[in-house]
Amino acid sequence: MNDTGRLSASLTLLQSIDNSDQLENALLQICRLFSLKHMTFLVVRAGAAPTQYPYYCTTYPKPWTEAYVAGNFFDTDPVIEILGWSRLPVDWSSLDSGQARQFFEDARLSDVGSHGMTIPLRGPQGERCLFSVSSDHSRADWSLLKSNSTRELSIISHLLHEKVLSELDLPTRRSWRALSPRERQCLEHIARGLIPKQIAAKLSISESSVRLYLRSARRKLDAKTSHQAVARASFCEIIKI
């Protein structure tokens, strides 16, 4: 399946979820689409809502999840610290303190995976979430997989953020301003992996106009990035991917 196909299939899976009980199965299917070992979505903080550590959904092996919760690893997991210093995807290999190395070795021995990446997410009302993926590929294959899928996984992470907090009945969904046809087209092309120059050629408009439409779409959707705008527009069924 090509990149656009697996992203579209993933977003369709997530859109079809009616309750949080269906989320783990959706994550398992998305793992298969991307040749990943595991996926986890963790709500670290739910804004003004009273939810506290939280809500999580994971495909990790049950023994590791049970040990994680029983041992309150929320306080020692180096991945959670990413929220304090990064807004971009972080490869676990960059977390190289002695404590982090031991934590990831314990996770690897529990069949979590040899490599991993975490995408931090921040919502407009103080929500703090983490989306993590792991793999057992060789280092070279993991590097290639990561470079070929980070864009799509970022979009998926933002849709998960919208979907999960919505299913938890947290007050995060708002009424967004309507997008113009050009704004919708530009977001749809971003979702397909095109850059502004390529979008401009497809739509027969200038590259500066494309950037203007994307900026306007982000503003209307209260999105910090184009990936977040794509996810939010997909969640609200404003665009089709």
Secondary structure, 3 states (H helix, E strand, C coil): CCHHHHHHHHHHHHHCCCCHHHHHHHHHHHHHHHCCCEEEEEEEEECCCCCEEEEEEECCCHHHHHHHHHCCHHHCCCCHHHHHCCCCCEEHHHCCCHHHHHHHHHHHHCCCCCEEEEEEEECCCCEEEEEEEEECCCHHHHHHHHHHHHHHHHHHHHHHHHHHHHHCCCCCCCCCCCCCHHHHHHHHHHHCCCCHHHHHHHHCCCHHHHHHHHHHHHHHCCCCCHHHHHHHHHHCCCCCC
